[in-house]
């Protein structure tokens, strides 16, 4: 497991890589004493397809430009650590990353969450749980049954892929490092497929991978997995802004997220027809089938207001696990 010191080293290396990619982000005009940025820099972390991810945020960026009156440059940064380090040096003004990344960033950078993804019109629908899954007939029906077993996780810094499960295991009387054999697969989809292939007895992953994403890709089918554990909901993906921005700019970002959603963004002209999709049935009869923009990397309906307190569950998980990735004294 990585120590905080190693994490900081990775942050520094990522920051160098980010700067090396081109001109330093968010450079201020040299001929003015104003602290106001000439443009805003918006960072996202690519997953499988960076082009698709960037395209999904283009309507979000257009809404922010409309409400702040400032141009916004969107950048794909190779990892969460690179985004956080760029925020430490105030070179990324707006970012979208996972809940645990915000927890880390809040300790080292002057940032604040202003919105979180809302997958349907239902408030709080962006929250996701960690699932413990196993193959049918494995004999595993509880956390206690994992003692001595090979268990697939995603990454030591993943909330849904490790930390939430580790906290639950500790509360169940098991040491996640000593009482079972942890196998870090690197990603949610690999953790599930390794479990199905028999490389581990159980896997802990984000709920959406089991219920939506992997079935939609044809990777798993109904009956391939059984769920034996469901964590409390983890807060949705936050949109984080730099506290160094003026209140007017921050208000503009908030206004953009409150004023528009994936459907109204089409009406505002934020995405071309060839970049639109049909609003899905879970969004409700009022909008289902209507043209919709891709609205961020999770395919959300909207973003809803967020505060620092929304991410207290991450702090509680870290207090329970005392995981090295959580600590600033490791």
Legacy VTK file of the C-alpha trace (Angstrom):
# vtk DataFile Version 3.0
C-alpha trace
ASCII
DATASET POLYDATA
POINTS 330 float
0.000 0.000 0.000
1.359 3.420 -0.858
2.372 5.785 1.912
1.328 9.417 1.888
4.953 10.317 1.231
4.940 8.184 -1.902
1.627 9.746 -2.924
3.149 13.213 -2.678
6.042 12.017 -4.811
3.621 10.790 -7.438
1.817 14.126 -7.291
5.024 16.003 -7.939
5.990 13.752 -10.839
2.554 14.112 -12.376
2.745 17.877 -12.061
6.040 17.911 -13.968
4.482 15.739 -16.662
1.490 18.065 -16.889
3.710 21.116 -17.312
5.842 19.325 -19.873
2.806 18.729 -22.080
2.723 22.395 -23.073
2.329 25.880 -21.706
1.599 25.986 -17.991
-2.166 25.851 -17.504
-4.017 28.993 -16.498
-1.110 31.368 -17.133
-2.039 34.915 -16.080
-1.420 37.897 -18.350
1.993 39.384 -17.627
0.892 42.965 -18.253
-1.782 43.210 -15.586
-1.921 43.287 -11.814
-5.365 41.662 -11.814
-5.749 38.272 -10.226
-8.663 37.483 -12.523
-7.824 34.650 -14.911
-7.938 35.233 -18.658
-9.457 31.746 -18.911
-10.448 28.873 -16.669
-8.763 25.474 -16.793
-11.034 22.451 -16.363
-9.352 19.085 -15.725
-10.734 15.579 -16.084
-9.042 12.192 -15.695
-9.474 9.855 -18.693
-10.731 6.310 -18.237
-10.966 3.928 -21.188
-11.495 6.547 -23.908
-10.195 10.061 -23.282
-11.769 11.456 -26.458
-15.225 10.303 -25.426
-14.706 11.627 -21.909
-13.611 15.060 -23.115
-16.551 15.169 -25.529
-18.962 14.380 -22.694
-17.724 17.431 -20.772
-17.846 19.861 -23.702
-21.506 20.811 -23.033
-20.690 21.266 -19.321
-17.805 23.540 -20.282
-20.075 25.481 -22.660
-22.539 26.087 -19.820
-19.748 27.359 -17.551
-18.492 29.678 -20.292
-22.032 31.007 -20.753
-22.518 31.779 -17.068
-19.020 33.028 -16.151
-18.276 34.928 -19.358
-14.819 33.342 -19.440
-13.339 30.889 -21.947
-12.691 27.448 -20.458
-9.875 25.154 -21.560
-10.587 21.491 -20.869
-7.611 19.207 -20.299
-7.259 15.456 -19.871
-4.704 14.823 -17.106
-3.285 11.314 -16.861
-4.238 10.662 -13.233
-5.947 12.120 -10.173
-2.589 12.876 -8.568
-1.668 15.164 -11.454
-4.916 17.105 -11.094
-4.458 17.518 -7.349
-0.885 18.757 -7.662
-1.962 21.214 -10.362
-4.619 22.477 -7.946
-1.995 22.878 -5.230
-0.146 25.283 -7.541
-3.444 26.889 -8.659
-3.069 25.797 -12.297
-6.376 23.921 -12.505
-9.433 25.978 -11.598
-12.164 23.360 -11.959
-11.862 19.582 -11.756
-14.036 16.489 -11.671
-12.685 13.400 -9.918
-13.681 10.770 -7.368
-14.830 11.348 -3.813
-11.589 10.011 -2.317
-9.523 12.254 -4.579
-11.435 15.224 -3.183
-10.675 13.980 0.332
-6.949 13.966 -0.543
-7.110 17.307 -2.353
-8.888 19.047 0.513
-5.851 18.384 2.736
-3.278 19.902 0.388
-5.061 22.358 -1.934
-7.398 25.310 -1.457
-10.409 23.768 -3.174
-14.104 23.312 -2.483
-16.843 21.129 -3.992
-19.703 23.029 -5.599
-21.622 20.234 -7.351
-21.879 16.457 -7.636
-23.283 14.299 -10.384
-26.967 13.400 -10.324
-27.646 10.355 -12.505
-31.415 10.861 -12.636
-33.746 13.715 -11.633
-33.846 12.135 -8.159
-31.599 14.066 -5.717
-28.733 11.948 -4.429
-28.894 9.551 -7.370
-25.184 10.017 -8.045
-24.258 8.171 -4.869
-22.858 4.681 -5.348
-22.262 1.755 -3.016
-19.442 -0.762 -2.847
-20.582 -4.311 -3.552
-18.985 -7.537 -2.432
-19.651 -10.124 -5.121
-18.807 -13.770 -5.563
-19.540 -16.584 -7.984
-22.732 -18.598 -7.458
-22.110 -21.619 -5.257
-18.962 -20.207 -3.670
-20.310 -20.670 -0.157
-19.552 -17.027 0.672
-22.559 -15.225 2.120
-21.025 -12.753 4.581
-17.877 -10.763 5.242
-16.838 -13.259 7.914
-16.724 -15.974 5.241
-13.786 -14.172 3.592
-11.276 -15.213 6.255
-8.357 -16.918 4.539
-9.776 -16.259 1.060
-8.256 -14.571 -1.994
-10.172 -11.319 -2.410
-9.953 -8.985 -5.409
-9.960 -5.234 -4.784
-9.301 -2.479 -7.320
-6.752 -0.106 -5.792
-5.747 0.872 -2.227
-6.970 4.434 -2.919
-10.370 3.425 -4.318
-13.324 4.186 -2.051
-15.744 1.674 -3.587
-13.047 -0.771 -4.676
-11.204 -1.029 -1.357
-11.645 1.510 1.460
-15.383 1.065 2.111
-14.899 -2.712 2.110
-11.837 -2.474 4.362
-13.809 -0.426 6.900
-16.620 -3.001 6.869
-14.168 -5.884 7.256
-12.542 -4.217 10.260
-15.963 -3.678 11.845
-16.670 -7.386 11.216
-13.486 -8.310 13.094
-11.251 -9.054 10.101
-7.955 -7.388 9.247
-8.117 -6.760 5.461
-4.352 -7.212 5.187
-3.746 -10.123 7.554
-6.924 -12.216 7.693
-7.416 -12.575 3.956
-5.243 -12.402 0.856
-5.868 -9.055 -0.903
-5.361 -9.013 -4.678
-5.303 -5.531 -6.242
-6.624 -5.873 -9.786
-6.188 -2.220 -10.772
-9.736 -1.593 -11.998
-13.332 -2.512 -11.234
-13.944 -4.466 -14.421
-10.746 -6.518 -14.012
-11.594 -7.284 -10.377
-14.961 -8.724 -11.411
-13.628 -10.713 -14.363
-10.765 -12.135 -12.291
-13.262 -13.282 -9.695
-15.438 -14.926 -12.344
-12.342 -16.598 -13.822
-11.549 -18.086 -10.418
-8.442 -16.013 -9.690
-10.041 -14.826 -6.457
-12.942 -15.980 -4.300
-14.693 -12.608 -4.074
-14.385 -9.055 -5.370
-15.280 -5.579 -4.100
-16.262 -3.030 -6.751
-18.510 -0.044 -7.421
-22.142 -1.117 -7.694
-22.668 0.383 -11.140
-20.084 -1.939 -12.692
-22.090 -4.995 -11.645
-25.579 -3.616 -12.224
-25.063 -1.512 -15.357
-21.668 -1.048 -17.004
-20.342 -4.593 -17.375
-23.727 -6.075 -18.378
-24.142 -3.285 -20.965
-20.746 -4.194 -22.427
-21.662 -7.867 -22.557
-18.867 -8.788 -20.148
-21.151 -10.305 -17.500
-24.701 -11.621 -17.566
-27.428 -12.165 -14.990
-26.412 -15.035 -12.761
-22.659 -14.565 -13.151
-22.348 -12.976 -9.714
-24.019 -13.036 -6.325
-23.896 -10.053 -3.965
-23.100 -10.703 -0.302
-22.244 -7.153 0.830
-23.528 -3.653 0.081
-21.903 -0.628 1.709
-23.574 2.591 2.754
-23.832 5.001 -0.208
-20.667 6.875 -1.164
-21.211 10.511 -2.267
-21.366 11.229 -5.982
-18.491 12.438 -8.153
-17.710 16.041 -7.129
-17.038 19.089 -9.262
-14.370 21.025 -7.373
-13.315 24.655 -7.836
-10.305 26.580 -6.604
-10.978 28.776 -3.592
-8.647 31.353 -5.167
-11.300 32.179 -7.768
-13.449 35.242 -7.163
-16.907 34.738 -5.707
-18.421 35.968 -8.975
-16.652 33.242 -10.930
-17.547 30.538 -8.412
-21.154 31.727 -8.460
-21.100 31.474 -12.258
-19.954 27.843 -12.106
-22.662 27.028 -9.574
-25.265 28.832 -11.653
-24.279 26.842 -14.753
-24.759 23.571 -12.902
-28.090 24.637 -11.394
-29.498 26.165 -14.584
-28.783 23.368 -17.084
-29.116 19.620 -17.287
-28.511 17.138 -20.100
-31.877 17.917 -21.722
-31.975 21.702 -21.334
-28.360 21.799 -22.581
-29.664 20.706 -26.000
-32.174 23.548 -25.964
-29.327 25.925 -25.102
-27.324 24.692 -28.106
-24.463 23.237 -26.079
-24.106 20.058 -28.169
-24.474 19.333 -31.876
-27.096 16.904 -33.132
-24.523 14.200 -33.868
-23.371 14.371 -30.228
-26.848 13.931 -28.760
-28.572 10.848 -27.402
-32.046 9.928 -26.238
-32.830 10.629 -22.603
-33.180 7.187 -20.944
-36.331 5.907 -19.253
-34.954 6.274 -15.672
-35.013 10.044 -16.198
-38.800 9.960 -16.109
-41.719 10.226 -18.509
-41.391 14.004 -18.819
-38.035 13.770 -20.610
-37.547 10.121 -21.638
-36.811 9.943 -25.356
-35.982 13.645 -25.622
-32.685 14.750 -27.161
-29.995 15.031 -24.492
-26.358 16.046 -24.385
-23.761 13.809 -22.799
-23.431 15.593 -19.467
-20.126 14.570 -17.901
-18.269 11.297 -17.707
-20.941 9.372 -15.806
-23.733 10.079 -18.282
-25.490 12.107 -15.600
-28.823 13.877 -15.919
-27.516 16.889 -14.007
-25.204 18.129 -11.296
-26.681 19.002 -7.912
-25.237 21.200 -5.125
-22.427 19.745 -3.024
-20.652 20.790 0.157
-17.568 19.617 1.996
-19.771 17.918 4.608
-21.172 15.603 1.918
-17.796 13.847 1.910
-17.661 13.160 5.644
-18.340 9.445 4.929
-14.889 9.292 3.312
-13.334 10.785 6.432
-15.182 8.250 8.593
-13.918 5.379 6.422
-10.371 6.672 6.750
-10.728 7.001 10.520
-11.883 3.382 10.707
-9.259 1.898 8.400
-6.312 4.156 9.249
-5.196 3.294 5.722
-1.822 4.687 4.732
-3.320 6.394 1.680
-5.564 8.370 4.057
-2.898 9.591 6.447
-0.679 12.644 6.287
1.724 11.267 8.911
2.586 8.005 7.145
LINES 1 331
330 0 1 2 3 4 5 6 7 8 9 10 11 12 13 14 15 16 17 18 19 20 21 22 23 24 25 26 27 28 29 30 31 32 33 34 35 36 37 38 39 40 41 42 43 44 45 46 47 48 49 50 51 52 53 54 55 56 57 58 59 60 61 62 63 64 65 66 67 68 69 70 71 72 73 74 75 76 77 78 79 80 81 82 83 84 85 86 87 88 89 90 91 92 93 94 95 96 97 98 99 100 101 102 103 104 105 106 107 108 109 110 111 112 113 114 115 116 117 118 119 120 121 122 123 124 125 126 127 128 129 130 131 132 133 134 135 136 137 138 139 140 141 142 143 144 145 146 147 148 149 150 151 152 153 154 155 156 157 158 159 160 161 162 163 164 165 166 167 168 169 170 171 172 173 174 175 176 177 178 179 180 181 182 183 184 185 186 187 188 189 190 191 192 193 194 195 196 197 198 199 200 201 202 203 204 205 206 207 208 209 210 211 212 213 214 215 216 217 218 219 220 221 222 223 224 225 226 227 228 229 230 231 232 233 234 235 236 237 238 239 240 241 242 243 244 245 246 247 248 249 250 251 252 253 254 255 256 257 258 259 260 261 262 263 264 265 266 267 268 269 270 271 272 273 274 275 276 277 278 279 280 281 282 283 284 285 286 287 288 289 290 291 292 293 294 295 296 297 298 299 300 301 302 303 304 305 306 307 308 309 310 311 312 313 314 315 316 317 318 319 320 321 322 323 324 325 326 327 328 329
